[in-house]
Amino acid sequence: MFQAPGFEQRSIITSLGKMVYYTATGSLWQDNKKTDDQETLVFLHGFGGGSSAYEWSKVYPAFASRYRVLAPDLIGWGQSEHPERNYLIEDYLTTIREFFERTCTGPVTAIASSLTAAFTIRVAIAHPDLFKSLILVTPAGLSDFGENYSRSIFAQIVGIPLLDRLLYSTGIATSAGIRSFLEQRQFAQANRVYDEIVEAYLKSAQQPNAEYAALSFVRGDLCFDLSLYIQQLNTPTAIIWGQKSQFTGPEIGRRLSEQNPLAIRVFQQLENVGLTPQLELPAVTIGLIEKFLPLLNSH
């Protein structure tokens, strides 16, 4: 798996098994500072065939000299354990909370993507003491405002036993399948997808038992209506939303933001960008995070 220079792999044990994460070590980033004195930024990847902490790997090194950076592979993804189970929303609410509790000693800033960002909002509502602020990219429950993703044709096809595994192994966990998805659905511009991205997603997608989490996601088992929760959020939050995000457009993001203007202090739409600006336009994403951190943490 791709690993940024100056970062090493560590792990904690959650209630569902080992969760791997990446953090900066050694003189390249730390410059003899005590890491205990540094604020912590936690980067959480979204879901999809081959997802992992790689999704943020073009962004988080930019913060390693000034912050303690943590970037986990969530349970069922990347190098973390892949229990053979049908994953449920509660599995991720629990293991995300456990990660923060076991790696962080005080409130931190979480920087999270897509459905994981929506889960992080729910964790922050239930455990506000864990969070200082949230910077979220396309936070959507994928069944927002009464939309039911699980009724979609693709979700129902993937819900057919045996056929789901066949679709995963032949259509998702292949180099051609991943490249096609990235170019046509995840990115706004296909020419921004390059070989390293495809290889990193493919390696994650081909881990033993990787299909369990991916199929739970594609079936819609992890989707929920974020609009039912977002008004309860009190953590200072900024939202970045790619204008060409195919699954949930920016109008969903604006509606969610308008439900809680006290907590959601910024809504930033990015033109001609898809679901993952952190991979498609990492320098712009870094710049926005730099801009939002002092704004959110000033009070």
N, C-alpha and C positions, 0 to 999 in steps of 0.2 A: 504494500500500500504506500502511496506517496506520503512522504514525511518532510515537512519544511526544515531547512537547515536550522540547527540550534534548538530543535524540539525533540522530545522523546516521548515514548509511549509508556503510560502508567495505567493502573486499573484500580477499581474499587469493586466490592461485592455488594450487589443489590439483592432484593428479595427474589428476583428472577434470574440471578446469575451475575457473571463478571461483566462489568462495563468498562471498556477501554476508553482512555482519553489521552489527548496530546497536550503537552505543556512545555514552555520554554525552560531550558536548563543551561547552565554553564555560562562562560564569559561572553559569548557572542551577544547575548541580550541583557544579562543581569548587571554587568558592570560593577560587580561586588556589592550591589545593594541587597539588603535583606528583603526577601520576597514577602515576608510577613507584613512589611510596611506598605506594600503596594496595593492599590485597589485591584479588585478582580473583575475581569470580563469573561463571561461564559458564552461561547458560541454554540448554538444548537441547530443541527441540520434538519431539513424537512424530510418528507417521505416520498418514495417512488423507487422504481426498480434500480438498485445499485446505489442508493443514497448512503452517505456516510459523512464524517467530519471533513472529508476532502472538499465538500461544498464551500466551506469557509476558508480553505487553505491559502487562497490568494489575498485574503483580507487580514486574518488575525496576526500574521507576523508584523504588520505595520504598527501594532500596539504593544509588542513584546518588550520593548525597551522601557516602557513607562508603566505597564500594567502586568499583573499576574494573569496570564491567558490560559484558559482551559477550553478544550474543544472535544467533547465526547462523541463516540459512536454510540447511538442509542441502542438499547437491547433489541436484538433481531436484525441489526444493521452493521455494516463494516466489520471490524475485528472483534466486536463484542459478542457475547454468547447469543446463540440463536435457539432458544427453547422451542421444542416442537409443540406448538399450541396455536389455537386461534386467538389472536391478540385482541384485547378489548381496550376501550378508552382508559379504564381504571389502571391497566398495566402501565401505561405511559405517565399518567398523572402520578402514580406511586413512584416509579423508578426515576422520573425527572426530579421529584422532590427529594428522593434519597440521594441523588447525585449532589444536589446543592448542600444538603445537610452534612454529607460525608467529605466534601472537598472544600467547603467555605466556612469561615468562622464568623462572618457577619454579613450584612446586606450587600448584595452585589448587583451589577448590571448584567442582565441577560440579553443577548442578541440572538434572536431566533427567527426561523423561517417557516412559512406556510402553515400546515396543520400543526406542527410542533409549536409554532408561535401561538396558535390558538390554545393548545394545551397549557403553554406557559402562562397565559392569561389566567386560566382556571387555577393553576398552582399558586399564582400570585394572589388571587382572591382568597384562597383558603389559607395561605401561609404568607401574609404580607411582610412578615419579619425577615424573610429570606431575600427580599429584593429591594434594591435602591432605586432602580429604574429599568425600563424595558425599551429596547429598540427592535422593532419587529418588521420583518419583510413579508408582505402579503399574508397577514394573519387571518386565516379563514377556517371555519369548521367544516366547510364544503357541503353543509346542509343549512346554510344561513337564511334567515327570513322565510322559513318554511319550505325551502327547496329540499328535495329528497334525492341526494346523489345515488343512494342504493337502488333506486328505481330505474336508473339509466340502463340502457341495453348492455353496455360493456360490463357494468357491475353484475348484472344478472347472468351474463354468459360466464363470467369468472366464478360465479357462485355454483356452477355445475361441477360436482366432484369428478376427479380424474382429468376432465377437460381443463380445469384450472391449472394443474401441474404441467400439462402438456403445453398450454399457452405460455406459461412462465418459461419453461426450458427452451422452447423453440422461438418464441416471439419477443420475450423480454430480456432474458439473460444471455443474449448474444451480442456480438459487436455491432452487427447491422441493426438489430432491434434497438439497442441503446442509442446508437448514433441517430437513427431515424426519429426516435422520441425526442431527443435533445434538440435536433434541428427543426422539427416540425411543431413541437408542442411546448417545450420548455424555454427555448430561446426565441427572441423576436427576430434575430438575424442568424441564419444558418452558418454564415461564414465566421461567426465567433466561436463555433465549436471546433476544437482541435483534438489531435490524437490523445494527448495526455488525459483530457477530461473523459473521453470514451473509455480509455484503459482503466482509469480509476473507478468509474461506475461499473465496468464489467467485472473487475476483481471483486468488488463488494457484492455484486449480484450473483456471483458464482460461489460464494462461501457456502459450506454445507448447511442445509436447512434455511437458506436465505429466503426461500419462497414463502415461508410461513408468515412473516411480517408483511412482506410485499403483497401477498394475496389478501391478507386481512385488510390492508389499506385499500386495495383496488376494489374489493367487494363492498366497501363502504362501512365495514364494521367499526371503524375508528372515527367516522364522521359525526358531527353534531351541529346544533344551531348555536353559533357563538352569540347571536343577538340576544339570546335568553340569559346570558351571563355578563356581558361586557359592562353593563351599567353598575355592576358591583365592584369594578376595578378601581382601586385607589392609588396604585403605583404610577408615578409619572412615566408617560409613555410617548414614544414617537413611532410613527408608522411610515414605511417606505412601500410604495406599490407600483409595480411595473404596469405601464399603461396597456401593454399587450399580453398580460397574463391571461392565458386562454381559459383556465378553469374558473377563475373568479375575477371579473374585471374590476377596475378601480371604483366603479359606482357602488359595489358592495362595500369596499373599504371606506368610502365616504359616509355611507349610511351607518356603518358600525361606529366610525369616529364621532358622528353627530349624536350618537346615543350617550356619549360620555365625554363632553368637551373639557371637563375639569381634569380628568386623568390623561386624556389623549391630547397632548399639547401641540403636536405637529402631525400633519398628514401631508406627505410629500409624494406626489405622483412623478414617475420617471417616464419620459416619452421614449417610444421605440425600444422598450426593454420588456422582457418576458417575466417568467416566474422567479428567476434567480439572478438578480442584478449583481449579486456577490461573485458570480462566475462570469456573467456576460460583460459587466462593466465594473470590475473590482476597484479600480482607482476612484471612480465616482462614489461607490459604496463606502470606501474608506473615508473620503472627504465628508460625506453626510454623517457618518458615525462620529467623526471628529467634531462636527458642527453641533450635533445633538447632545453629546455627553455633558458639556458644561451647562447647556440650557436645561437639561432634565435634572441635573444634580446640584443646581444652585440653591435649592431650598432644603 
